[in-house]
Amino acid sequence: MQLIIRNAKVLNENGQLELKTIYVQNGVIDKVEDGAEADINLDKDVKVIEANGKLVTPGFIDMHVHLREPGFEHKETIETGSRSAAKGGFTTIACMPNTRPVTDNPDTVKLVQEKAKEAGLVNVLPYAAITKSELGRELTDFAALKEAGAIGFTDDGVGVQNAQMMKDAMSKAASMGMPVIAHCEDDSLVEGAPVAEGEFARKHGFKGIPNESEAIHVGRDILLAEATGVHYHVCHVSTEQSIRLIRQAKEIGINVTTEICPHHLVLSEEDIPGLDANWKMNPPLRSKRDVEACIAALEDGTIDIIVTDHAPHSEEEKAKGMLQAPFGIVGFETAFPLLYTKFVVTGRWSLEMLVKRMTSDPARVFGLSVGKLAPGATADLTIIDLEQERSVDPQTFASKGRNTPFTGWKLKGWPTDTIVAGKLVWSETL
């Protein structure tokens, strides 16, 4: 099967847009030629996509998502989550193990892989838990989980509270050439707190989640990573203190990387309008100072990649209010438009930087073979209409989750088509 994308704007190595024709053969990019017109033999085995001057990038990569299956299919399934990812322009996603049962054994890893294959939409890479049932008491069988196809180890959703347990995990992972991905949170500082420590919490009489609850674990784990030599990756960083520690660690050569979510780049705790739990997430929205520190860290490379932490919940669960509702918001379908509108349209970021942080940079950090738009690369591609402007409407989401704080936001830069291994898996015209 041959696929040809005509009249496509592609970022060159200097970050400039050039008009190209992209040829795909058997799921692999065959050639990328100058110009809009293609010499095409229109037989039955050729599919042509007219990009009409839209941007074509490598498919987006999201290394932190929650697909909820097995166990929480009322929130999301691997199929609905994969479709939502495809609609957002993502072609590769890595799913967290805090399902029920927890992905802490080879059978559950294989179940995730089988469900993803059945869905036939995007590449789904499963993480496995660091500890059995994510209880922090006993390490999982890292070797068996790696053999089953797990790409790294994390107890995301909870922090590993015991330092010796984390050090043992890092030592074992390092011996196998595998990364440890850490949810950094000291439980003793956060119990019963729904939002960040700050004016909003004081106004409503809530206990607040302090910045140091995250940074304490970041600092601890950096020292453990230095001692063990593991690739240590910090989940959804959100505080100025954590960034300072990560920057220092990188400067002295410790193998630490990190990620950030769009909502921690565009919102602060001052933006929370009221007690709507669609604004409740973990880490919580922090201060404006933290937001600016996060933006600067992404710009200078201290923060390596952008992830969504896509975390769907049912409307009934989110209706329980700030204290009782679960943490988390959906993220696949708004990620690129949010950041493009906020930072590229306004001139703070280059388009090239945003695309890199969502494609080639996550591929580099996790050693993936995807994230490239070049001859010989797998044809995972995203087509984006940079001029299309529309408002966020959760009722149109492909995800089962509608939990977003961005309802009604007018954004530009919406993905229109998503291609995985040369197959069109989502299009706004279908």
NORDALIN-V139260 format. One record per helix or strand of 3 or more residues. SS is the DSSP state (2 for helix, 1 for strand). FROM is the first residue (numbers start at 1). TO is the last residue. If there is no record, write none. Layout:
# NORDALIN-V139260
ss = {SS,SS}
from = {FROM,FROM}
to = {TO,TO}
This chain:
# NORDALIN-V139260
ss = {1,1,1,1,1,1,2,1,2,1,2,2,2,1,2,2,2,1,2,1,2,2,2,2,1,2,2,2,2,1,2,1,1}
from = {2,17,28,46,55,60,78,90,106,123,132,142,163,179,187,199,212,232,240,256,263,269,277,288,305,315,335,351,360,381,394,410,423}
to = {11,25,34,50,58,66,87,95,119,126,134,148,175,182,189,204,228,234,251,261,266,271,279,300,307,318,344,358,366,391,396,420,427}
